[in-house]
Amino acid sequence: MSETPEQASRPEPGRESGERILLHGTDPQQRRKRLVGALIVIVLLAAAVGGIVGLIAGRTGGLIAAAVVGLPLLLLTSYSLRRQVWLEGNDLVVRTWGTRRLPVAEATRVDVVITQVRGARTVGLLVGGKRTSVKVDLAVYQGTGLQAAGREMGIVPLRRLANALMNNTEVNGMVFAELLVAQLRAEAKGDGLEDRPLYRLATAAPGDKLAQRYSMQAISRFVASLD
């Protein structure tokens, strides 16, 4: 039987032990589609730059220019498509070229980070340990008012992440867990975007900054204001 939103909004420590929950990434078919689209754009851009330079510096110069433009974009695209983040038990696991693991209970720093790119605001959770850090995107919003639209983390991943944060006493992870639980409750009640904590947090961030970081103290004050 599938969970109702009301059930999902209540953290249940221990139930998720050892289960892998995808937090960021796409399935293989979607990754292939994105790769094909990105390759077309990279080839066209590299060919255009190489052609222009080739008219001036000759064929060799054009090929070098095309490689200088295309190779970094190809590496960046490959990195982006390979990146996956999942929660395994209470550990955050990141896979790119290799795999990194960060026990959430042992994190030494947790911040909420709001980034703004091309009008879209992303609400992320930056979890840092002694040797590594992991950024988990919680929601992406674009537009304001009636034109606002968003893509948010699903109910089950959000709840499991809240469960993991509750086990962290080093940086008072309970505060961040309460933020996620408040988001789950808003989802359970069927609230619109304007009443959802993550959207409110995103729109409250200064519009003139590409990135804004909120510490535990700031999130604690924000969560208290929701009551």
N, C-alpha and C positions, 0 to 999 in steps of 0.2 A: 504494500500500500504506500502511495506517495505521501510526502509530508505536506501538511497545510502550512501557510505562512505563519500562523500563530504558533505552531509547533516549532518551526524553524527559527523563530525569534527567541526561543528559550535555549541558551547554551546547555549542552549536556556533556560535561567533561568525561573523557574516558571512552566514549562510544566510537570515536574516530581513530583509535589507536592502530597505526600501521597502514591505514587506508590512504591512498594517493588521491588528492583533490587538486585538479588543475586550476591555477589562479591566473595564469597568463599564457597565451599561446593559442594556436589553432590546430585543427586536425590536418593530417597529411594532404588531403584533397584541397583544402583552402590554401595551404602553404604553396602547393604547386601552382595554383591559379595566381597567387600573389607573385611568385617567382617569375612566371611567364610574363606577366604584365610589367614587372620591374625590369626584366631583361630587355624587353622591347624598347622601353624608355631609355635605358642606359646605352643600348646599341645606337639608337637614333641620335642621342646627344653626343656620344663619342664620335660618330661618323660626321656629324655636322661640324664639330670643332676640328676634327682631323682634316676635313675637306677644306675648311677655311685656311688653316695653317699650311696645308699642303700646297695651296695656290701661291703662297709666299715663300715657304722654305723647302718645297719639293716633297716628293713622296715619303722619304725617310722622316722628315720633320713632321709630316702629317700623321704618320703612324705612331710616332712617339707621343705627339699631342693627344691622339685618340686613347693611347694606353694610359697616359697620365690622368686623363679625365675618367676613363671607364673603369680601371682597376680599383681605385679607392671606392667608387660607388658600388662596384660589385661586391667588395669585401664588406662594406657597410650593410648592404642588402642581405648578404648571407648571414651576417651576425644577427640582424634583426629577425630574420625568418627562423633561425635556429633557436633563438632565445625562448625558453619555456620556464615558467616558475610554477612549482606545485608545492602543496603541503602534504608531507608524509608523516603521519602522526602529529607531533608538535614541532617538526623540523621544516624549515623552508629550504627547498632545493631548487637551484638554478642551473639550467643547462644551456651553454652556448657552445664553445669549442670544447670545453670540459664541463665538469660538474662540481658545484660548490654546495655545501650544506651548512645551514645555520640553525641551531636549536633556538626557537623563539624564547624559551624560558631563560636562556643564557645571554640574550641580547643586552648590550650595555648602553644602547641608545635607540629610542624610537621617536620618530617625528612624523607629522603629517606634512606633506609637501604639495603645494598647488602650483602647477606649471601652466603657462599660457602660450599656445602656439597657433597662429592663424585663426584666432578667435575661439579656439576650443580650449577649455580648461580641464585639466586632468587632476583629480584628487588621488594622491598616492600615499602609501605608508612606507617610510624608509626605516628599515630595521637593520641596525648595525651591531656587529660583534667585534671581537678582538682582532680578527683577521680578515673579515669580509663584511659586506653590507648587501642588502637585497631591497630593491624597490618594487612594491606591489601596487599596481594601479587598481583603485577601488571603483572609480567612476570617471566618465568623460562627458562633459556637458558643452553644448554649443548653443549660442543665442540666449536671449533673455525674454521674460514675459511670455506672451502667447506663442512666440516663435521658438521658445526653448525646447531643446530635445536632449536626450541623454542616453548613455549606455552604461549600465551599472553591473557590478559583480553580482552573480546569482546568489540566491538565498542560502544554499548549502555551503558554498565556499566561504561566504561572509560569516556564517555562524561558526564554522570550524576555525576560521582565523581568529574570531573573538575568543573561542575556547582556548586556543594556544596562547593568546596574549594574557589571559587571566592567570596563567602559571608563572608569569614574569614578575618578580618582586623587585628586581634590580632597578627598573625604571618605572615602576608602578604601571605595569601593563594594563591593569584593570581600567584605568582611565580611557585608554584607547579601545578596550573591549566594550566599554559603555557607549562610546560613539557608534561602534558597529551595531550594537544591540538596538540603539535608538533608530538607526537606519532600518533595521529589520522590522521594528515595530511600525514604522511609517509605511513600509511595504505591506505589512499584514493588514493595516487599516485602509490601504488603498489610497494613501495620500498622494496628491499631485507633486510634481517636481518642486514647486515653491515651498512645500512643507517638509521636504526630506532633508535631514541634517547634512548630508554630503553636498547637496546642491546649495544649501544655505551657506555652508562653509566655503564652497567654491566661489560664489558670487560676492561673498564678503571680502575676499582677498583683493588687495589693491590692483587696479587695472593697468597700472603703468610698470608693473614688474613681470619679468618673464618667469620668475620662480619666487615663491614665498614659503618659508618654513615655519611651522607651528610646533612649539615644544609641548611637553606634557602639561605645563602650567597653563598655557593658552588653551589647549584642548579641554582641560578640566573646567576652565571658566566658561567655555562655549557649551559644553555638555550641561553644566549647571543652569545655563540660560534657557535650555530647552524645556525645563520643567515648568 
